[in-house]
Amino acid sequence: MGKLSTFDVNDIISPSESEIYQINNLNLDEIHKMRRDELLKSDFKLDHLNDKDKKDMQELLLKNFKVFSKSYKTLGETTAVTPEFSLLRNFPLQTKLYSIPFIAKKYAQQEINNLLEEGIIEPSSSSYCFPVIFIKKKQNPNDSNSEPKFRMVVDYRLLNSSTETFKICLPKISEIIKNIAGENFELLTDAKPLTEYQSLDKKPEIVARWLLYLGTFSFTPTHIPGSLNPADFLSRVVEENSLNVNNITLFQPNDKLYMQNILIEQKQDEILSKIMNDLSGNKPCKQYFLDVNSGLLMIKNAHKNKRKIVNRIVIPKSLIKICIETAHAPHFGVRKTFDFIRHKYQWKCMYLDTKHFCEHREKCLEDKPKAKLTQTKIILKRNLAPGQCIAIDIVGKLSRSTDNKNFILTIIDYYSRYLEANPVQNITSTTIINCLNKYFSNFGLPKFLITDNATNFISNEMVEFLDRLNIQHRKSSIYYPMANGLLEKAHRTMKESLASICESTFQWSEKLLFFKLYYNNSIHSVTKLLQQKYSLAESKIYLLIAFLNL
């Protein structure tokens, strides 16, 4: 927060001597001369450029030497901006004593002496400490023997929390839209094509997108220069798929699945265009309606309990294949692909089309082995709530990824089937504990942890970690992966999906996030629930319960 005094823009670029008061009592010409003398070509790291570009860049930087300052001697101050702070409490703030690490004491004393010598700071006899901390800079890997360097930082967090803030009352956009409905208003814009949209035979794509928002209003566009136009709504609006479809986007749609293109294809479809014409003529069509904002043909569907109505976009025949290909991007099975599609779209025989596409996909037939039908006994597991029983395992060793990872540490919740997969460089007990700490910070402490008998899972470090958190460690049978079958099945799905998604073997770490997004946002075939939604809904409650039981 600051109070601006009257000044010209040129004063910032080249301030006059009357507005500049140097800390070391030097005039502006002397400061510029010192900056020119202390600036060298070697100060700029331009080794990544070729010789010609490097020379041109050095000449450009040295030509503008006035804006570079290498030492405290060449610093200055200006009165163009005078900050004024208003505190909520008019008494000194009490804070902890900021201690200086032993390794940084030499640098701290040297830095403080330099600031005192140049007059930037002054000695203080106050009984209150100044919140200064020293942060270690990254060391050059080629120069490991050099002394560590630090950066002096002032911690203003406590002061910011006690600074008075001013809130501005903003108008409620929804109320403004209600008031202008049915009224003609003037629209100021710096987009010239929008002012002549009625005379254009073929409208630019961006103008057509803007007209989707303005189609329900009566307005008169007026052009103004961009320099006189403040930040407006149309140039910064984020395009939404539909306000009445759903609030969650599970996959990135294809370019041909944008609302504008779907609307064009719907009008060209023989059956859908007839329905749209009937609706435009106020003829009743069961379950079908036209969206007010986008003009898309949509259909109303009720869930089995008839408590919730879901609006879905009706897909024309020409876009059915593109829609299925987009939903089948992670190469999941028929059921999960179908669940992704019906979340937002609908057409006749949608399930049969999806099933035929997935079962005849060449890439899936190559990478996914046929499931063997075996009759096994059902193992009942009693889990009281989400997050109380989890299992962990290691996948790998895999081909080294682009970020130098070789393994995947997987964690699955036995109740909600929520899967967490973390790429790791090694599988030591320390690495596993770090991943578990991140998981526990989000979902709370479990009651049971299931692992196999690998040495990194039964080490003394791991046992001590679980005992300290009061987590019961259950180990599966030796050489019997079926004892942890839930996680092994998730491994199979993950490997099949990554094999289909990745174009090369070292891309698996990049595509792992894409797989987790689809897997945890799909309806599980056993629980019939979304793993992501069901796990996160209960995580906060059981995080508190686990904390109280420690």
VEXPA-681908 format. One line per field, with one value per residue (C-alpha): x, z, y; residue in one letter; residue number from 1. Coordinates in steps of 0.2 Angstrom, whole numbers, plus 5000, padded with zeros to 4 digits. Example, Ala and Ser with C-alpha at 12.3 -4.5 7.8 and 13.67 -1.06 7.14 Angstrom:
<atoms>
c1 [5062;5068];
c3 [5039;5036];
c2 [4978;4995];
aa [A;S];
i [1;2];
</atoms>
This chain:
<atoms>
c1 [5000;5007;5002;5007;5012;5011;5025;5028;5032;5049;5054;5054;5065;5077;5073;5078;5091;5078;5068;5083;5092;5107;5110;5129;5126;5132;5123;5115;5130;5142;5131;5130;5149;5152;5139;5148;5165;5160;5150;5159;5155;5159;5145;5132;5131;5128;5137;5121;5121;5132;5146;5136;5121;5132;5141;5125;5117;5133;5133;5114;5117;5132;5123;5110;5122;5112;5099;5112;5119;5132;5136;5128;5138;5127;5110;5098;5081;5066;5052;5040;5031;5030;5023;5011;5007;4992;4993;4979;4989;4999;5012;5028;5025;5032;5041;5053;5072;5079;5095;5109;5116;5134;5138;5131;5138;5153;5143;5130;5143;5151;5134;5129;5145;5143;5126;5131;5146;5135;5122;5108;5105;5109;5113;5099;5098;5080;5075;5065;5074;5073;5066;5081;5085;5098;5094;5108;5110;5111;5129;5137;5139;5156;5163;5159;5175;5169;5162;5143;5133;5118;5104;5098;5079;5067;5052;5038;5024;5019;5019;5008;4996;4994;4993;4976;4969;4956;4942;4933;4915;4913;4896;4887;4888;4873;4862;4869;4864;4847;4845;4850;4840;4828;4836;4848;4865;4881;4895;4913;4926;4943;4939;4934;4927;4914;4907;4904;4898;4881;4888;4901;4897;4910;4913;4931;4932;4935;4920;4909;4914;4910;4893;4889;4889;4880;4867;4854;4856;4852;4867;4875;4894;4906;4924;4937;4956;4965;4975;4959;4950;4953;4953;4936;4926;4927;4946;4949;4934;4938;4928;4916;4910;4892;4884;4870;4880;4892;4905;4919;4929;4937;4946;4952;4940;4946;4946;4931;4921;4920;4903;4904;4908;4896;4882;4887;4887;4870;4862;4869;4863;4846;4838;4845;4841;4823;4822;4830;4818;4803;4810;4813;4795;4789;4784;4786;4799;4800;4816;4825;4828;4840;4853;4850;4868;4876;4860;4866;4853;4853;4843;4837;4841;4835;4845;4838;4833;4825;4832;4844;4842;4858;4859;4869;4874;4867;4881;4878;4883;4898;4906;4903;4920;4929;4920;4924;4943;4944;4937;4947;4964;4971;4965;4954;4941;4923;4915;4926;4926;4908;4907;4918;4906;4889;4895;4893;4887;4873;4867;4858;4866;4880;4886;4886;4896;4909;4910;4913;4926;4936;4935;4942;4956;4972;4983;4973;4973;4992;4996;4982;4983;4967;4960;4961;4944;4949;4938;4945;4938;4932;4943;4932;4941;4933;4937;4927;4930;4940;4959;4959;4967;4980;4992;5009;5020;5034;5033;5050;5064;5058;5067;5074;5062;5066;5066;5078;5066;5066;5052;5034;5028;5010;4997;4979;4965;4956;4939;4938;4950;4959;4976;4991;5007;5023;5038;5054;5073;5076;5067;5076;5066;5069;5062;5046;5044;5045;5031;5020;5022;5015;5001;4997;4997;4983;4972;4977;4984;4978;4975;4983;4997;4998;5015;5025;5041;5053;5068;5064;5047;5053;5068;5072;5069;5052;5046;5051;5042;5026;5027;5029;5013;5003;5000;4998;5009;5002;5013;5007;5012;5029;5029;5010;5006;4987;4987;4988;4978;4969;4985;4992;4976;4979;4997;4991;4979;4992;5005;4993;4987;5005;5011;4997;4999;5018;5026;5043;5048;5056;5039;5031;5034;5026;5010;5008;4999;4987;4984;4980;4968;4958;4959;4954;4940;4932;4918;4926;4918;4916;4911;4902;4909;4922;4938;4943;4927;4924;4941;4943;4925;4930;4949;4947;4936;4948;4963;4956;4951;4968;4976;4966;4970;4989];
c3 [5000;4995;4992;4975;4973;4957;4945;4927;4919;4912;4930;4933;4917;4920;4936;4939;4952;4963;4965;4969;4985;4985;5001;5000;4995;4977;4962;4948;4936;4948;4951;4932;4930;4944;4936;4919;4927;4938;4924;4914;4900;4911;4923;4910;4908;4889;4886;4879;4864;4848;4846;4835;4847;4862;4856;4851;4868;4877;4867;4871;4890;4891;4882;4895;4910;4919;4925;4932;4950;4957;4974;4988;4982;4967;4975;4976;4981;4974;4981;4967;4978;4997;5006;5020;5032;5043;5057;5066;5083;5087;5097;5093;5087;5097;5088;5091;5091;5074;5076;5063;5059;5063;5044;5040;5054;5044;5029;5040;5049;5033;5025;5040;5040;5021;5024;5039;5029;5015;5026;5021;5039;5056;5073;5084;5103;5103;5114;5099;5086;5067;5057;5046;5040;5029;5015;5007;4988;4976;4974;4957;4954;4945;4959;4975;4984;4985;5001;5002;4999;5007;5004;5017;5018;5029;5036;5034;5037;5054;5049;5034;5045;5056;5042;5039;5022;5012;5003;4988;4985;4968;4959;4958;4940;4941;4947;4933;4920;4927;4926;4908;4901;4888;4888;4874;4880;4873;4872;4872;4864;4855;4844;4827;4820;4834;4829;4811;4816;4807;4790;4791;4781;4790;4807;4815;4828;4842;4837;4836;4853;4861;4852;4862;4878;4870;4860;4873;4875;4864;4862;4851;4849;4849;4845;4856;4855;4865;4875;4881;4885;4903;4906;4900;4901;4883;4881;4897;4899;4901;4889;4898;4890;4896;4912;4912;4908;4923;4934;4932;4916;4917;4900;4888;4874;4856;4845;4836;4852;4856;4858;4842;4831;4840;4836;4818;4816;4825;4813;4798;4805;4797;4813;4826;4814;4813;4832;4834;4822;4831;4847;4839;4834;4852;4848;4863;4861;4876;4886;4872;4874;4868;4879;4882;4882;4868;4858;4859;4858;4875;4883;4901;4910;4928;4939;4946;4962;4951;4963;4951;4933;4922;4906;4892;4875;4861;4849;4830;4821;4813;4830;4838;4834;4839;4856;4859;4854;4866;4881;4877;4878;4893;4885;4899;4896;4890;4907;4912;4894;4894;4911;4905;4890;4898;4911;4898;4881;4874;4858;4853;4856;4865;4875;4860;4850;4864;4867;4848;4848;4863;4858;4841;4846;4838;4851;4866;4858;4857;4874;4885;4888;4888;4906;4912;4920;4937;4951;4968;4985;4990;5004;5015;5022;5036;5033;5044;5034;5020;5024;5038;5028;5014;5005;4997;4984;4972;4953;4944;4940;4925;4911;4917;4914;4908;4926;4932;4940;4940;4951;4955;4974;4974;4988;4987;5000;5002;5006;4992;4980;4978;4970;4973;4962;4965;4953;4964;4960;4973;4984;5001;5017;5018;5001;5006;5022;5014;5001;5016;5025;5010;5009;5027;5027;5014;5020;5038;5047;5043;5056;5045;5032;5021;5012;5006;5015;5005;5016;5013;5021;5036;5040;5057;5051;5044;5060;5071;5059;5060;5079;5082;5072;5080;5063;5063;5050;5041;5029;5015;5013;5005;4986;4986;4977;4977;4996;4990;4975;4975;4973;4960;4949;4950;4944;4929;4924;4926;4916;4902;4901;4902;4888;4877;4881;4880;4863;4871;4886;4895;4895;4908;4922;4912;4908;4926;4931;4916;4921;4939;4934;4924;4936;4952;4943;4935;4943;4951;4944;4962;4973;4959;4966;4961;4970;4970;4977;4990;4997;4998;5006;5021;5022;5033;5046;5048;5048;5064;5072;5068;5076;5092;5094;5094];
c2 [5000;5017;5035;5041;5059;5069;5065;5062;5046;5052;5055;5036;5033;5048;5056;5074;5079;5088;5072;5061;5060;5048;5038;5042;5061;5058;5067;5058;5060;5053;5038;5035;5036;5024;5012;5013;5010;4995;4986;4973;4961;4946;4951;4944;4925;4923;4907;4899;4912;4911;4923;4936;4936;4936;4952;4961;4957;4963;4979;4982;4979;4990;5004;5004;5004;5017;5004;4992;4993;4981;4989;4998;5014;5016;5014;5029;5034;5043;5053;5048;5036;5038;5023;5026;5012;5011;4998;4990;4991;5006;4997;4987;4969;4955;4941;4927;4930;4927;4917;4917;4900;4898;4895;4912;4923;4928;4933;4942;4952;4957;4962;4972;4982;4986;4992;5003;5010;5015;5023;5012;5006;5014;5006;5003;5002;4996;4981;4973;4962;4965;4950;4947;4929;4923;4911;4900;4902;4888;4883;4881;4862;4865;4875;4864;4870;4888;4896;4896;4912;4919;4931;4943;4943;4954;4944;4956;4943;4948;4966;4962;4953;4969;4981;4989;4984;4993;4983;4990;4986;4977;4977;4960;4954;4943;4958;4969;4955;4954;4973;4975;4960;4966;4983;4990;4996;5002;4990;4998;4987;4988;4974;4981;4965;4965;4982;4975;4958;4960;4964;4950;4934;4923;4929;4926;4912;4924;4935;4920;4915;4932;4932;4916;4927;4942;4933;4935;4954;4969;4980;4993;4990;5006;5005;5013;5012;4998;5011;5019;5002;4995;4976;4970;4954;4947;4948;4938;4927;4908;4898;4886;4870;4873;4881;4867;4852;4849;4857;4844;4841;4824;4825;4839;4839;4838;4854;4848;4846;4864;4871;4881;4866;4855;4868;4868;4849;4848;4860;4850;4833;4828;4822;4834;4849;4844;4844;4861;4868;4861;4869;4886;4885;4882;4864;4853;4839;4827;4829;4840;4858;4872;4879;4898;4903;4892;4887;4869;4855;4846;4832;4830;4814;4809;4797;4781;4789;4804;4816;4824;4830;4829;4839;4832;4838;4828;4823;4822;4807;4815;4818;4801;4794;4809;4809;4791;4793;4808;4798;4783;4793;4783;4767;4761;4748;4749;4753;4768;4775;4774;4783;4797;4800;4799;4811;4825;4818;4807;4799;4784;4767;4776;4760;4749;4761;4763;4744;4741;4755;4749;4730;4733;4746;4740;4748;4740;4723;4724;4730;4722;4703;4693;4691;4673;4667;4659;4654;4660;4662;4679;4687;4698;4713;4723;4741;4754;4769;4777;4779;4766;4752;4756;4745;4751;4742;4746;4745;4743;4744;4753;4762;4779;4793;4810;4817;4803;4791;4772;4766;4770;4769;4765;4768;4762;4764;4747;4756;4769;4761;4778;4776;4787;4783;4793;4791;4789;4788;4774;4763;4765;4766;4785;4788;4777;4786;4803;4798;4791;4808;4817;4805;4806;4825;4825;4810;4807;4792;4775;4761;4747;4747;4731;4728;4713;4707;4717;4723;4741;4738;4729;4738;4745;4763;4758;4749;4764;4775;4765;4762;4781;4784;4769;4761;4742;4734;4719;4709;4698;4680;4677;4673;4676;4692;4688;4692;4710;4707;4724;4734;4721;4723;4742;4739;4729;4743;4756;4746;4743;4761;4768;4756;4763;4781;4783;4785;4780;4771;4786;4796;4786;4798;4812;4802;4795;4811;4809;4791;4795;4809;4797;4782;4791;4801;4785;4775;4759;4743;4736;4751;4760;4776;4789;4785;4803;4810;4797;4797;4816;4818;4809;4813;4829;4819;4805;4816;4824;4807;4799;4815;4813;4795;4797];
aa [M;G;K;L;S;T;F;D;V;N;D;I;I;S;P;S;E;S;E;I;Y;Q;I;N;N;L;N;L;D;E;I;H;K;M;R;R;D;E;L;L;K;S;D;F;K;L;D;H;L;N;D;K;D;K;K;D;M;Q;E;L;L;L;K;N;F;K;V;F;S;K;S;Y;K;T;L;G;E;T;T;A;V;T;P;E;F;S;L;L;R;N;F;P;L;Q;T;K;L;Y;S;I;P;F;I;A;K;K;Y;A;Q;Q;E;I;N;N;L;L;E;E;G;I;I;E;P;S;S;S;S;Y;C;F;P;V;I;F;I;K;K;K;Q;N;P;N;D;S;N;S;E;P;K;F;R;M;V;V;D;Y;R;L;L;N;S;S;T;E;T;F;K;I;C;L;P;K;I;S;E;I;I;K;N;I;A;G;E;N;F;E;L;L;T;D;A;K;P;L;T;E;Y;Q;S;L;D;K;K;P;E;I;V;A;R;W;L;L;Y;L;G;T;F;S;F;T;P;T;H;I;P;G;S;L;N;P;A;D;F;L;S;R;V;V;E;E;N;S;L;N;V;N;N;I;T;L;F;Q;P;N;D;K;L;Y;M;Q;N;I;L;I;E;Q;K;Q;D;E;I;L;S;K;I;M;N;D;L;S;G;N;K;P;C;K;Q;Y;F;L;D;V;N;S;G;L;L;M;I;K;N;A;H;K;N;K;R;K;I;V;N;R;I;V;I;P;K;S;L;I;K;I;C;I;E;T;A;H;A;P;H;F;G;V;R;K;T;F;D;F;I;R;H;K;Y;Q;W;K;C;M;Y;L;D;T;K;H;F;C;E;H;R;E;K;C;L;E;D;K;P;K;A;K;L;T;Q;T;K;I;I;L;K;R;N;L;A;P;G;Q;C;I;A;I;D;I;V;G;K;L;S;R;S;T;D;N;K;N;F;I;L;T;I;I;D;Y;Y;S;R;Y;L;E;A;N;P;V;Q;N;I;T;S;T;T;I;I;N;C;L;N;K;Y;F;S;N;F;G;L;P;K;F;L;I;T;D;N;A;T;N;F;I;S;N;E;M;V;E;F;L;D;R;L;N;I;Q;H;R;K;S;S;I;Y;Y;P;M;A;N;G;L;L;E;K;A;H;R;T;M;K;E;S;L;A;S;I;C;E;S;T;F;Q;W;S;E;K;L;L;F;F;K;L;Y;Y;N;N;S;I;H;S;V;T;K;L;L;Q;Q;K;Y;S;L;A;E;S;K;I;Y;L;L;I;A;F;L;N;L];
i [1;2;3;4;5;6;7;8;9;10;11;12;13;14;15;16;17;18;19;20;21;22;23;24;25;26;27;28;29;30;31;32;33;34;35;36;37;38;39;40;41;42;43;44;45;46;47;48;49;50;51;52;53;54;55;56;57;58;59;60;61;62;63;64;65;66;67;68;69;70;71;72;73;74;75;76;77;78;79;80;81;82;83;84;85;86;87;88;89;90;91;92;93;94;95;96;97;98;99;100;101;102;103;104;105;106;107;108;109;110;111;112;113;114;115;116;117;118;119;120;121;122;123;124;125;126;127;128;129;130;131;132;133;134;135;136;137;138;139;140;141;142;143;144;145;146;147;148;149;150;151;152;153;154;155;156;157;158;159;160;161;162;163;164;165;166;167;168;169;170;171;172;173;174;175;176;177;178;179;180;181;182;183;184;185;186;187;188;189;190;191;192;193;194;195;196;197;198;199;200;201;202;203;204;205;206;207;208;209;210;211;212;213;214;215;216;217;218;219;220;221;222;223;224;225;226;227;228;229;230;231;232;233;234;235;236;237;238;239;240;241;242;243;244;245;246;247;248;249;250;251;252;253;254;255;256;257;258;259;260;261;262;263;264;265;266;267;268;269;270;271;272;273;274;275;276;277;278;279;280;281;282;283;284;285;286;287;288;289;290;291;292;293;294;295;296;297;298;299;300;301;302;303;304;305;306;307;308;309;310;311;312;313;314;315;316;317;318;319;320;321;322;323;324;325;326;327;328;329;330;331;332;333;334;335;336;337;338;339;340;341;342;343;344;345;346;347;348;349;350;351;352;353;354;355;356;357;358;359;360;361;362;363;364;365;366;367;368;369;370;371;372;373;374;375;376;377;378;379;380;381;382;383;384;385;386;387;388;389;390;391;392;393;394;395;396;397;398;399;400;401;402;403;404;405;406;407;408;409;410;411;412;413;414;415;416;417;418;419;420;421;422;423;424;425;426;427;428;429;430;431;432;433;434;435;436;437;438;439;440;441;442;443;444;445;446;447;448;449;450;451;452;453;454;455;456;457;458;459;460;461;462;463;464;465;466;467;468;469;470;471;472;473;474;475;476;477;478;479;480;481;482;483;484;485;486;487;488;489;490;491;492;493;494;495;496;497;498;499;500;501;502;503;504;505;506;507;508;509;510;511;512;513;514;515;516;517;518;519;520;521;522;523;524;525;526;527;528;529;530;531;532;533;534;535;536;537;538;539;540;541;542;543;544;545;546;547;548;549;550];
</atoms>
